Amino acid sequence: MSKKNTKYIFVTGGVTSSLGKGIVSASLGLLLKSRGFNVTIQKLDPYINIDPGTLNPYEHGECYVTEDGAETDLDLGHYERYLDAPTSQNNNVTTGKIYQTVIEKERKGDFLGKTVQVIPHITNEIKRRIKILSKQNYDIIITEIGGTVGDIESLPYIETVRQLKWELGEKNSMVIHLTLLPYLASSGELKTKPSQHSVRQLMESGIMADVLVCRTEHKIPKDQRAKLAQFCNVSLDNVIECKDLETIYEVPMYLQKQNFDEVVMKGLDLKSDKESDLKEWKTFLKKFQNPKRTVEIALVGKYISLQDSYISIAEAFKHAGADLETEVKIRWVYSGDLTQENIKQTLDGVCGILVAPGFGDRGIEGKVLTAKYARENKIPMLGICLGMQIMTIEFARNILGHSKANSMEFDTSTPDPVISIMEEQKNVVDKGGTMRLGAWKCSLKSGSKLHDIYGSKHISERHRHRYEFNSEYLQEFEKNGFAATGTNPETGLVEALELADHPFYVGVQYHPEYKSTVATPHPLFRAFIKACEQK
């Protein structure tokens, strides 16, 4: 079989960061996929961290984990949720990874005594990373470049795009530049000047934008659109409006109305007999925007002042909620504020509680109180990763009578380490990329709640943790009704626990939210919302 001629789309941003390049890239990917093309999206991050695994969520939002165990940028979550296809470690590249590879090669003498420089060595490595996905026979690779044009750290990426556009030849690549049109209330008009400057800066780097996507609070008047086309060297049809919408899930249709996919296909000389069919997407959106019921679920965590820290969980609630025609309202609760005195008042009226993942000992006792409150008051509860470990600690303290039970993560001298560090983790010094990561198998107990939920005895879910349930306590837990209903078939490690005498009290060591997409809502989130509806 002859290899496909892969086409490349580069998405850059200007004027300001956080304009939504990830959402625009994911929406374009969805539109092109619906036309029958095999599409993937990758993110180039200009920071020097090797990956976001060691970053505080307040710095960069959630750290998203792929099937193959890469700790990546949260935008990869958007890509998977829109395309309903898994990404891999090749879909997220950082400056840290680039320099690490080049320096390792230099140490081995691979450059044969040459002076190692940004050009050509760093740019060649970026090129290699961009092209690596083409080996998987994709028709189109969309590459989103993090940051803003003009950032010092983005310069090597912009230069690489310039070189690639030249090397790939006519009609094999294009640049989409996402920019902001600020609205001045005092004069009541949108301003195009920042976008013009941004495009000029891109041109100074040797790159001409092929398409301009303009983020705006208001519709762009015809004369402003014409002005942008004229001063930014793009045709009028290639000026695309991206207005603020109620939900990010409306963006694909909004862009489609402006023939965004047609514009891109024309620029890349691609043809498709298949009309763009977003029927399933529109059905999801209709259900999402017209719910028949509402449930309020408390999300108890320690990073709640930046809600992007739990973005996959929030989106998983939307997918499963829409499927059930139920609106899920999230009550964001900072676990550090919870005390014995205020917990009833803080959680009063919620239909369910989710104890979120996390690391470190801040806010832990508040989470333990939450688990106790949910268990005693028969409120449906889902514990994810650290959430499951919290349920374990609470049960050991208040039911099994081990009053000082704890996780070794928070107290290395606890007499009852019901959560302990994995044997292979004991001598680990480096923090980055050393946890149990990516997809692991899990066997579910017949007749258990989880077995009913998944409709299967064998599942695979993604992980991101260093500490595990201490199996020395398993018999004691099971004797008292908190049973291990999911275990890893190879290692015997406990993956899931559920309480017998409770409407829904389930803790999972894995992260189900990573696998939820618009097309396939996660069954565990569906079951949890259903349990909350009965409350």
C-alpha positions in Angstrom: 0.0 0.0 0.0 1.5 3.4 -1.0 1.9 5.9 1.8 -0.5 8.8 1.9 0.6 12.3 1.2 0.0 13.8 4.7 -1.2 17.4 4.8 -0.2 19.7 7.7 -2.1 22.5 9.4 -0.4 24.8 11.8 -2.5 26.8 14.3 -0.8 29.8 15.8 -2.1 32.5 18.2 -1.7 36.2 18.5 -2.6 39.3 20.6 -3.2 37.2 23.8 -2.9 33.7 25.1 -5.8 31.5 26.1 -7.9 32.4 23.1 -9.0 28.8 22.6 -6.6 27.5 20.0 -7.3 24.0 21.4 -11.0 24.3 20.9 -10.6 25.7 17.4 -8.1 22.9 16.5 -10.4 20.2 17.9 -13.5 21.7 16.1 -11.6 21.8 12.8 -10.4 18.2 13.4 -14.0 17.1 14.0 -15.3 18.9 10.8 -12.5 17.3 8.7 -13.1 13.8 10.3 -16.8 14.1 9.5 -15.8 14.6 5.8 -14.1 11.3 5.9 -10.5 12.3 6.6 -8.2 10.5 9.1 -7.1 13.4 11.4 -5.0 13.8 14.5 -4.0 16.8 16.5 -0.7 17.5 18.3 0.3 20.3 20.7 3.7 22.0 20.8 4.2 23.5 24.3 7.0 26.2 24.6 7.8 25.6 28.3 11.0 23.9 29.4 9.3 21.3 31.7 9.6 17.9 30.1 5.9 17.5 30.6 3.2 19.0 32.8 3.4 16.1 35.2 5.4 18.1 37.8 3.4 21.3 37.3 1.0 22.6 39.9 -2.5 22.5 38.4 -2.7 26.3 39.2 0.1 26.8 36.6 -1.4 24.9 33.7 -4.7 23.4 34.6 -5.2 19.6 34.6 -2.5 17.2 33.6 -4.1 14.9 31.0 -2.9 11.3 30.7 -2.9 9.3 27.4 -3.4 5.6 26.9 0.3 5.0 26.5 1.0 6.8 29.8 2.2 10.3 28.6 1.5 13.2 31.0 0.3 15.9 28.7 -1.4 19.3 28.2 -5.1 19.5 28.9 -5.7 20.4 25.3 -5.1 16.8 24.4 -8.3 16.0 26.4 -10.2 18.4 24.1 -8.8 16.6 21.1 -9.9 13.2 22.3 -13.3 14.4 23.4 -14.0 16.0 20.0 -12.4 13.3 17.8 -13.4 10.3 19.9 -9.9 8.9 19.2 -7.0 8.3 21.5 -3.8 10.5 21.4 -0.3 9.4 22.4 3.0 10.7 23.7 3.7 11.8 20.2 0.8 14.3 20.3 2.4 16.5 22.9 5.9 18.0 22.5 7.5 20.4 24.9 10.7 22.5 24.6 12.0 20.5 27.4 11.7 17.2 25.4 13.2 18.8 22.4 16.3 20.1 24.2 16.6 16.9 26.2 16.8 14.9 23.0 19.3 17.2 21.3 21.6 17.4 24.4 21.5 13.6 24.8 22.5 13.2 21.1 25.3 15.8 21.6 26.6 13.9 24.6 26.7 10.7 22.6 28.7 12.5 19.8 25.9 12.0 17.2 26.6 15.5 15.8 30.1 14.5 14.9 31.8 17.5 16.6 29.5 20.2 15.0 28.5 23.2 17.0 25.0 22.5 18.2 22.7 25.4 17.5 19.0 26.4 17.6 19.1 26.3 13.8 19.4 23.6 12.4 19.6 21.2 15.4 16.6 22.3 17.5 14.4 23.1 14.5 15.3 19.7 12.9 14.2 18.0 16.1 10.9 19.9 16.2 10.4 18.9 12.5 11.1 15.3 13.3 8.5 15.4 16.2 5.9 17.1 14.0 6.4 14.5 11.2 6.6 11.5 13.4 2.7 11.1 13.4 2.7 10.8 9.6 4.0 7.3 9.9 0.5 6.3 11.2 -1.0 7.2 7.8 -3.0 10.2 8.8 -4.5 12.3 6.0 -4.2 15.5 8.1 -2.0 16.5 11.1 -3.2 19.6 12.9 -0.3 21.1 15.0 -1.3 23.7 17.6 1.6 25.9 18.7 1.2 27.0 22.4 1.7 30.6 23.5 1.5 33.7 21.3 3.4 34.9 18.3 6.2 37.1 19.5 6.9 35.1 22.7 10.7 34.5 22.9 10.1 30.8 23.7 7.9 30.2 20.7 10.4 31.5 18.1 12.1 28.1 17.3 8.6 26.7 16.6 7.6 29.5 14.4 10.9 29.2 12.5 10.3 25.5 12.1 6.9 26.1 10.6 8.5 28.6 8.1 11.0 25.9 7.1 8.4 23.2 6.9 6.0 25.2 4.7 8.8 25.7 2.3 9.9 22.1 2.3 6.4 20.5 2.1 5.6 22.5 -1.0 2.5 24.2 -2.4 -0.9 23.0 -1.1 0.6 20.5 1.5 0.4 22.8 4.5 -1.3 25.9 5.8 -1.2 28.3 8.7 -4.3 29.2 10.6 -3.8 32.3 12.9 -6.1 32.7 15.8 -6.4 36.3 17.0 -8.5 38.6 19.1 -10.7 41.5 18.1 -11.2 43.5 21.2 -14.4 45.5 21.7 -14.1 49.0 22.9 -17.3 49.8 24.8 -16.6 53.6 24.8 -16.6 53.8 21.0 -18.9 50.8 20.5 -16.7 49.1 18.0 -14.4 46.1 17.3 -10.8 46.9 16.8 -8.7 45.2 14.1 -5.4 46.9 14.8 -4.0 44.3 17.3 -4.8 41.5 14.7 -3.0 43.4 12.0 0.1 43.8 14.2 -0.1 40.1 15.1 -0.2 39.1 11.5 2.6 41.5 10.7 4.7 39.9 13.4 4.1 36.5 11.9 5.1 37.9 8.5 8.4 39.2 10.0 9.1 35.6 10.9 8.6 34.7 7.2 5.1 33.2 7.6 2.0 34.3 5.8 -1.3 33.3 7.5 -3.6 31.5 5.1 -6.7 31.7 7.4 -7.6 34.2 10.1 -9.8 33.0 12.9 -11.0 36.0 15.0 -12.2 35.6 18.6 -14.8 38.2 19.3 -17.6 39.1 21.6 -19.7 40.6 18.8 -20.4 39.8 15.1 -17.8 41.3 12.8 -19.3 43.9 10.5 -18.7 43.4 6.7 -16.4 46.5 6.5 -14.2 45.2 9.4 -14.0 41.8 7.8 -12.9 43.4 4.5 -10.4 45.5 6.3 -8.9 42.4 8.0 -8.7 40.6 4.6 -7.0 43.6 3.0 -4.4 44.3 5.7 -3.7 40.7 6.6 -3.2 39.4 3.1 -6.0 36.8 3.3 -9.1 36.4 1.1 -12.4 37.5 2.5 -13.7 33.9 2.7 -10.7 33.0 4.9 -11.6 35.5 7.6 -13.5 33.3 10.0 -15.5 34.7 13.0 -15.3 32.8 16.3 -17.8 34.5 18.6 -18.2 33.8 22.3 -20.8 31.0 22.6 -22.7 29.5 25.5 -20.7 26.3 25.3 -17.5 25.1 23.6 -19.6 22.3 22.0 -21.3 24.8 19.7 -18.0 25.9 18.1 -17.8 23.2 15.4 -21.3 24.1 14.0 -20.6 27.9 14.2 -17.4 27.4 12.2 -19.1 25.0 9.8 -21.7 27.7 8.9 -18.8 29.8 7.7 -17.5 26.8 5.5 -14.3 26.6 7.6 -13.8 22.9 6.5 -14.3 23.9 2.8 -11.8 26.8 3.2 -9.2 24.4 4.7 -9.8 21.7 2.1 -9.5 24.2 -0.7 -6.2 25.5 0.7 -4.8 21.9 1.0 -6.2 20.8 -2.4 -8.3 18.1 -0.7 -11.6 16.7 -2.1 -14.3 14.7 -0.4 -17.6 13.3 -1.7 -18.8 13.0 1.9 -20.9 15.9 3.2 -20.0 16.9 6.8 -22.4 15.0 9.0 -22.6 16.2 12.6 -25.9 14.5 13.4 -24.7 12.8 16.5 -23.0 16.0 17.7 -26.1 18.0 17.2 -28.2 15.4 19.1 -25.8 15.6 22.0 -25.9 19.4 21.9 -29.7 19.5 21.8 -30.0 17.2 24.8 -27.2 19.1 26.6 -29.0 22.4 26.1 -32.5 21.1 26.9 -32.2 18.9 30.0 -35.3 17.4 31.6 -33.9 17.2 35.1 -31.2 18.8 37.2 -28.8 17.3 39.8 -26.3 19.2 41.9 -23.1 17.4 42.6 -20.4 18.6 45.0 -16.9 18.3 43.6 -14.6 18.4 46.6 -11.0 19.1 45.8 -8.1 21.4 46.7 -7.5 23.2 43.3 -11.1 24.4 42.8 -10.2 28.1 42.4 -8.9 27.1 39.0 -11.6 24.9 37.6 -9.4 23.9 34.6 -7.7 21.7 37.2 -10.6 19.3 36.9 -11.7 20.0 33.4 -12.0 16.3 32.3 -14.3 15.6 35.2 -16.5 18.6 34.5 -16.7 17.6 30.8 -17.4 13.9 31.7 -20.4 15.2 33.7 -21.6 17.1 30.6 -21.3 14.1 28.3 -23.0 11.6 30.6 -25.5 14.3 31.8 -26.6 15.1 28.2 -26.9 11.3 27.5 -29.4 11.1 30.4 -31.0 14.5 29.6 -29.9 15.7 33.0 -28.1 19.0 33.7 -25.3 18.5 36.2 -24.6 21.5 38.3 -21.3 21.4 40.0 -20.9 22.9 43.5 -17.2 23.6 43.8 -16.0 22.9 47.4 -12.5 23.6 48.7 -11.7 20.7 50.9 -9.3 22.8 53.0 -12.3 24.8 54.3 -14.3 21.8 55.5 -14.7 21.2 59.3 -16.9 19.0 61.5 -18.9 22.2 62.3 -19.6 23.4 58.7 -19.7 20.2 56.6 -23.5 19.7 56.9 -24.2 23.3 55.9 -21.6 23.3 53.0 -22.9 20.0 51.5 -26.5 20.6 52.3 -28.9 19.8 49.4 -26.4 18.1 47.1 -27.6 15.0 45.2 -24.1 13.5 45.1 -20.4 14.0 46.0 -17.3 13.5 44.0 -14.0 13.5 45.8 -11.4 14.6 43.3 -7.9 13.4 42.5 -4.8 15.3 43.8 -1.4 15.1 45.5 0.0 16.3 48.8 -1.5 16.6 52.3 -3.3 20.0 52.0 -7.0 19.7 52.5 -6.9 16.0 53.2 -8.8 16.0 56.5 -11.7 17.9 54.8 -11.9 15.1 52.2 -11.9 12.5 54.9 -14.8 14.3 56.6 -16.6 14.4 53.2 -16.3 10.6 52.8 -17.7 10.1 56.3 -20.6 12.5 55.6 -21.5 10.7 52.3 -21.2 7.2 53.8 -23.3 8.0 56.9 -25.9 10.0 55.1 -26.2 7.6 52.2 -25.4 10.3 49.7 -24.1 8.8 46.3 -20.3 9.3 46.2 -17.6 8.6 43.6 -14.0 8.8 44.7 -11.4 9.1 41.9 -7.8 8.1 42.5 -6.9 10.0 45.7 -10.7 10.1 46.3 -10.7 6.2 46.6 -7.7 6.4 49.0 -9.6 9.0 51.1 -12.6 6.6 51.3 -10.1 3.9 52.4 -8.6 6.0 55.2 -12.0 7.1 56.4 -13.4 3.6 56.6 -10.3 2.3 58.4 -10.5 5.0 61.0 -14.2 5.1 61.7 -15.4 1.5 61.0 -12.3 -0.7 61.5 -11.2 1.4 64.5 -7.7 2.2 63.3 -7.9 5.8 64.5 -4.5 6.8 63.1 -4.9 5.0 59.7 -3.4 7.1 56.9 -1.7 7.0 53.6 2.1 6.9 53.6 2.0 9.9 51.3 0.8 12.0 54.2 2.3 10.2 57.2 5.2 7.9 56.8 5.1 6.8 60.5 1.3 5.9 60.6 0.8 2.6 62.5 -1.9 1.6 59.9 -0.7 2.5 56.3 -3.9 1.4 54.6 -2.5 3.2 51.5 1.2 2.4 50.9 3.8 3.2 48.3 4.3 0.6 45.6 7.5 -1.5 46.1 9.0 -0.3 42.8 8.3 3.3 43.8 10.3 3.2 47.0 13.6 4.2 45.6 12.3 6.6 43.0 14.0 10.0 43.3 12.7 11.7 40.1 9.2 13.0 40.4 8.4 13.3 36.6 6.9 10.4 34.6 7.7 7.8 37.4 4.2 7.0 38.6 1.8 4.2 37.5 0.7 5.8 34.3 -1.5 5.1 31.3 -3.9 2.2 30.5 -3.9 -0.8 32.9 -6.2 -3.8 32.9 -8.8 -4.3 35.6 -10.9 -7.4 36.3 -14.3 -6.8 37.8 -16.1 -9.1 40.3 -19.2 -10.7 38.9 -22.4 -9.4 40.5 -20.7 -6.2 41.6 -22.1 -2.7 40.9 -19.1 -2.0 38.6 -19.6 -5.2 36.7 -23.2 -4.1 36.0 -22.1 -0.6 35.1 -19.5 -1.6 32.6 -21.4 -4.7 31.4 -18.1 -6.5 31.2 -15.7 -8.4 33.4 -12.5 -7.0 31.8 -11.9 -3.3 31.4 -8.9 -1.0 30.8 -8.6 2.4 32.4 -5.9 5.1 32.7 -3.9 5.7 35.8 -1.8 8.4 37.4 -0.6 7.7 40.9 2.2 6.4 43.1 0.4 5.0 46.1 -1.8 1.9 46.3 -4.4 0.2 48.5 -2.4 -1.9 51.1 -3.7 -5.5 50.5 -2.7 -6.6 54.0 -5.9 -4.9 55.1 -8.1 -6.3 52.4 -9.7 -9.1 54.4 -10.6 -6.7 57.2 -12.2 -4.3 54.7 -14.2 -7.0 53.0 -15.4 -8.6 56.2 -16.9 -5.2 57.1 -18.7 -4.6 53.8 -16.2 -2.5 51.8 -15.2 -4.9 49.0 -12.5 -4.8 46.4 -14.6 -5.3 43.2 -11.9 -4.4 40.7 -8.3 -5.7 40.7 -5.4 -5.7 38.3 -5.2 -9.3 36.9 -1.3 -9.3 36.7 -0.4 -7.7 40.0 -3.5 -8.3 42.2 -3.5 -4.5 43.1 -6.9 -3.2 44.2 -8.4 -0.9 41.5 -11.9 -0.3 42.9 -13.8 -0.6 46.1 -17.6 -0.4 46.7 -19.7 -0.4 49.9 -22.4 -2.9 50.1 -25.0 -1.2 52.3 -25.2 2.1 50.3 -27.0 3.4 47.2 -23.7 4.3 45.5 -20.4 4.5 47.3 -17.7 3.6 44.8 -14.0 4.4 44.8 -11.7 3.8 41.8 -8.0 4.0 41.7 -8.0 5.0 38.0 -9.3 8.1 36.2 -12.5 7.3 34.2 -12.8 11.0 33.2 -9.9 10.6 30.7 -11.9 8.2 28.5 -15.2 10.2 28.4 -16.0 11.7 25.0 -19.0 13.4 23.4 -19.7 10.2 21.3 -19.0 7.8 24.1 -20.0 9.1 27.6 -18.3 7.1 30.3 -20.6 4.4 31.9 -19.3 5.1 35.4 -20.3 8.8 35.2 -23.7 7.8 33.7 -24.3 5.4 36.6 -23.2 8.0 39.2 -25.5 10.7 37.8 -28.4 8.1 37.7 -27.8 7.3 41.4 -27.8 11.1 42.1 -31.2 11.4 40.4 -32.7 8.9 42.8 -31.5 10.8 45.8 
